[in-house]
Amino acid sequence: MSNQSNYPTSLFSSNLTFKNENQSGGALSIAGCSAEKLVKEFGSPLFVLDQEDFYLRARAWRAALDNSFGSGQLYYAAKSFICVEVAKWLKELKLGLDVCSGGELAVALAADFPAQDIEFHGNNKSEVEIRKAVKAGVGTIVIDSFDELNRVATIAKELGEVQKVYLRLTPGVDAHTHEFISTAHEDVKFGFSIASGAASEAIEKCMSQSSLKLSGIHCHIGSQIFEVAGFKAAAERLVAVLASFRDKYSMELQELNIGGGYGIAYTKDESAISPDLVIPAIAAVIKDECAKAKLALPRISIEPGRAIVGPTTTTIYVVGTTKSVKLENGAERRYVSVDGGMSENIRPALYGAVYSAFLANRSSTAKLISSRVVGKHCESGDILISEIDLPADIAAGDLLAIPATGAYGRSMASNYNHIARPSVVAVINGTAREILRRENEQDLLNLDVNQPPRQLS
Ligand SMILES: *Cc1c(COP(=O)(O)O)cnc(C)c1O
């Protein structure tokens, strides 16, 4: 078994270094590329992705799966961050890909990603998306509702295909962050509830459709999870479903997908959950429960997104305006504005996500003062870091690095205020290249049309 201590659990990517480092930061380099040179070449804000770190994490999760279960599949969650180049890396790594829209599927297909290794998620896939997926030969469609079950069955029949499917179940385990909550019924838009009986009804319906091949069940219990208890509880409940399936149909479902959600560090106080810790723990429960129920061990798959790409990427900003304000309690707060904000990192504004920041062009010995890192958008809530101690001498022109921005940063980016979305640069062995270019003003104007009005037929 691989060594647990080898897995990088800090908020920094593996090949990130600060020269003349102190607690404020230092002259930042990632994979031998200096932040200053990167910004000079590619502009800012800039997502810098440590490519070797991506491979290292992807391989570590894959290896943990293989070590614990002998085989299995890792479906990388495309929604965390995908582009054609990253899809090619995943293909090279022989991993699977979890997509949840026609757009994400289009990226995978543009990278010639093997369709049979794609899994298609989503609670409201359109007929167009389903047809496209079935035609492309997508390996697995994860069915999320009764409506969709009928839609997929009808479309597959029409196209003369038997589509392999999973059913997404809600096991009554909700694990967002450090604890998990066990609930009897699930007030969420995703999946079929096990407790209410919807799951077994969906299984029956699936089994009665000749154009569907039910090969397994799926659950995803949340995101940014640090405790294995939630995964264990979910695994137990899913194995119980596998057992009742066997009792009813005298055959066994071959596959069990336990989703993603593995937590990473965003601050120096946090530590990512290691694949060598969580996967064997889940494996022990699944093996135990399967043995008790006299079931063969199903093929296990997982869907990490954040855990693979999150820590690989650091955003580099150029500092602009700073100002100090007096708070009601007499204390002072300094606002440090950077040249991006909620358009390339919506997570703090959307759900209070916490990040850290470091000086990236130099270190400072100035006193650390209470600061708030804000963007340039016309919105008071455009805050990247609500409260952080930063050196008092930070000024316009300094570079500020925010680590662990690889997941749900660029992928959730918007053009609010007509700000162009930043580029993503992959760095490896002292070299750098754009894998997603920065938008320009022409890109922003390209959608504006000048059409005469016309009657609709
Ligand atoms: C979002 C999501 C994932 C990935 O979650 P991470 O927190 O990025 O690991 C995996 N599976 C499903 C079904 C999801 O919705």
The ligand as a Tripos MOL2 file, in Angstrom:
@<TRIPOS>MOLECULE
LIG
   15    15     1     0     0
SMALL
NO_CHARGES

@<TRIPOS>ATOM
      1 C1        -19.9520   17.6510   -7.6480 C.3       1 LIG1
      2 C2        -20.0200   16.1910   -7.7930 C.ar      1 LIG1
      3 C3        -18.8510   15.4350   -7.6850 C.ar      1 LIG1
      4 C4        -17.5010   16.0280   -7.3520 C.3       1 LIG1
      5 O1        -17.4750   16.6220   -6.1120 O.3       1 LIG1
      6 P1        -16.0640   17.0960   -5.5010 P.3       1 LIG1
      7 O2        -16.4530   17.7700   -4.2380 O.co2     1 LIG1
      8 O3        -15.4800   18.0470   -6.4980 O.co2     1 LIG1
      9 O4        -15.2410   15.8820   -5.3390 O.co2     1 LIG1
     10 C5        -18.9500   14.0760   -7.8840 C.ar      1 LIG1
     11 N1        -20.1330   13.4820   -8.1710 N.ar      1 LIG1
     12 C6        -21.2760   14.1980   -8.2890 C.ar      1 LIG1
     13 C7        -22.5370   13.4920   -8.6220 C.3       1 LIG1
     14 C8        -21.2610   15.5650   -8.1030 C.ar      1 LIG1
     15 O5        -22.3920   16.2520   -8.1980 O.3       1 LIG1
@<TRIPOS>BOND
     1     1     2 1
     2     2     3 ar
     3     2    14 ar
     4     3     4 1
     5     3    10 ar
     6     4     5 1
     7     5     6 1
     8     6     7 2
     9     6     8 1
    10     6     9 1
    11    10    11 ar
    12    11    12 ar
    13    12    13 1
    14    12    14 ar
    15    14    15 1
@<TRIPOS>SUBSTRUCTURE
     1 LIG1         1 GROUP 0 **** ****
